[in-house]
Amino acid sequence: MKTPKNAGFIVENETAGALSKEPPFGAVYFKNFSFRYRARSEKTLDSINLTIHKGEKILIAGRSGCGKTTLAHCINGLIPHAFAGKVDGEFKIMGREALNMGVFGASKFTGTVLQDSDGQFVGLTAAEDIAFALENDCVPAEEMFRRVKEAAERVQIDAFLNKSPQNLSGGQKQRVSMAGVLVNSPDILLFDEPLANLDPASGKNTIELIDRLHKETGKTIIIIEHRIEDVLHRDVDRIILLENGKIIADATPAKILELGVLALSGVREPLYVSAVRYAGIEFTASQHPENIDLFEFDVNKLNAWNDALGGVKPMRPAGSFLSVENIFFNYWNEETDAVCDVSFSAEEGEAIAIAGRNGAGKSTLASIIAGFYKPRSGNIFLNGKNLNSDSIKKRAEKIGYVLQNPNQMISFPKIFDEAALALRMRNVEEYEVKLRVEEALHVCGLHKFRNWPVSALSFGQKKRLTIASIITASPSVIILDEPTAGQDFMHYSEIMEFLRELNRRRGLTILMITHDMHLMLEYTDRVIVMSGARIIADDAPATVLSDDAVVEAAGLKRTSLYTLALKAGIKTPQNFIRHFIDFERNLRDKPYGGGKKTE
């Protein structure tokens, strides 16, 4: 059967739509569908023609602002009932007219797992949270207990039913959210960026869990995600690529990768595919580029490309601009150390990643460095001065901290005012405030929204706003907790290139807590790896991500570049990884401001 005719290309695509008992028009059906928010003059979705068949597993991708979230809000009933606007065209869910269902009616067919799990919890325990929908339906207690238990067992969270959701890890929170939608047995499961806040190991487990749910239940699965390579850890039927509110591609992952449309649309393609392209190797969908284990490519050509790039630069030694010495810390109600005997130092202008599993102590360590927590013992020096006696306000003049959850940082209703807060607190002249804020908002892709309310921003856009609010104040050290969570490749690249330029030109020292293996490889000089509240490795990113023992202990994921190098018979995979990163840096190296700024 053919996919619907869209703004992009059409490919022959044998899908799960041939399943028996499929409702008329498939599980999700759009015909000439458009939507414009009431407060906007332009359409956010434009001429959408799309059929998602019952039992399919679909990945929806595209740069921030392309319309992915709006499309998801249509499927789960929030549009047009929670978000008002003008609708044109047809839209059906499970063969029924969707626009008149309401949010409650749509929830009977579509279960949504949000990007921010904390925003989805309503119960004091995991069990209460899972049971919420059943309680609203007045399900008898005996049946309720049975269905909660079944849903929890299906996602392997049944051992934590009596725990508070807030005391669970990121991956565990996500499983509670999954159980909370499974308990009502909806026909469609919609996952909104399920990997955004998870460490690589937890993200891999999540993709495996979604795949298992798909196979065991036969439900229609829709995944919205930037991290294409991680989603392709398990098969998907189709990738639907959006740009400017239109569908520009709808095809199998193999065909999408063959055509090379991901990078052109602001989405990062799998690293191993990029490496093969850089080596000048052509491939087609029949060579299985969607699966590195099955991928067939010219091994000799890849080896020749790697050999031609020569040696690698040695890692520069650590300096002493920022020194963290023998830090011990435990929370007031816990005896176990959250940070145990941690020491490291950083050179001025160095960019360092801090990596490890959720709960390893990374964010706690960053909070200690920023002055939010006082260590039980140990010292922190910046440019030779001991910071232990500095107040949080005084330390903030030197060390900026961008939290993982942007909602915890935002204080003002207007975007411009939020970005200007630090400067106005220091009584900077208003004309300079305007210049510095507008520059930061340009870099973070928010300038055209500068007079908008913060509430109109997506999670990813709020993240960029918090980064903008910190960089306006020009600190000498900046700590970023998951700076690229929820960001598409284009905005990810713009933000990181800007930070890298600050790093190089102004000597800004950058510490990045991250689960993003590519960020770690391309934008940092060293990786400090934490596990069990301690540092277990401090080395070059390529070396760390080639060490299976460290990868396993810290919940990281061996980069696909390492796997590609092994498959090609390259004897030093670490050097191959370094060659790839250096090659990409050379491609993208340009002075800040030399490229087009994104509105």
Salt bridges, closest charged atoms under 4 A:
GLU22 OE2 - HIS53 ND1 2.95
ASP46 OD1 - LYS43 NZ 3.90
ASP46 OD2 - LYS246 NZ 3.00
GLU56 OE1 - ARG238 NH1 2.74
ASP88 OD1 - LYS86 NZ 3.04
GLU97 OE2 - LYS92 NZ 2.42
ASP118 OD1 - LYS173 NZ 2.99
ASP137 OD2 - LYS108 NZ 2.89
GLU143 OE2 - ARG146 NH2 3.90
GLU143 OE2 - ARG147 NH1 2.94
GLU150 OE2 - ARG146 NH1 3.22
GLU153 OE2 - LYS149 NZ 2.46
GLU193 OE2 - HIS226 NE2 3.30
GLU208 OE2 - HIS233 NE2 2.82
GLU208 OE2 - ARG234 NH2 3.61
ASP211 OD1 - LYS57 NZ 2.80
ASP211 OD2 - LYS215 NZ 3.03
ASP211 OD2 - ARG234 NE 3.97
GLU216 OE1 - ARG154 NH1 3.03
GLU216 OE1 - ARG212 NH1 3.29
ASP230 OD2 - ARG227 NE 2.81
ASP230 OD1 - LYS557 NZ 2.37
GLU243 OE2 - ARG63 NH2 3.75
ASP250 OD2 - ARG238 NH2 2.87
GLU258 OE1 - LYS255 NZ 3.57
GLU269 OE2 - ARG277 NE 3.03
GLU290 OE2 - HIS288 ND1 3.45
ASP337 OD1 - ARG376 NH1 2.76
GLU347 OE2 - ARG316 NH1 3.78
GLU350 OE2 - ARG526 NH1 3.26
ASP390 OD1 - LYS385 NZ 3.14
ASP390 OD2 - LYS398 NZ 3.39
ASP417 OD1 - ARG424 NH1 2.92
GLU430 OE2 - ARG424 NH2 2.66
GLU432 OE2 - ARG436 NH1 2.70
GLU438 OE2 - LYS434 NZ 3.08
GLU438 OE1 - HIS447 NE2 3.59
GLU438 OE2 - ARG450 NE 3.84
GLU482 OE2 - HIS515 NE2 3.26
ASP488 OD2 - HIS491 ND1 3.09
GLU497 OE1 - ARG500 NH1 3.74
GLU497 OE2 - ARG588 NH2 3.67
GLU501 OE1 - ARG504 NH2 2.69
GLU501 OE2 - ARG505 NE 2.53
GLU522 OE1 - HIS518 NE2 2.80
GLU522 OE2 - ARG588 NH1 2.95
ASP525 OD2 - ARG316 NH2 3.27
ASP538 OD2 - ARG526 NH2 2.75
ASP548 OD1 - ARG558 NH1 3.51
GLU584 OE1 - ARG268 NH2 3.38
GLU584 OE1 - HIS518 NE2 3.13
ASP589 OD1 - ARG500 NH1 2.97
ASP589 OD1 - ARG504 NH1 3.37
GLU599 OE2 - HIS442 ND1 3.39
GLU599 OE1 - HIS447 ND1 3.95
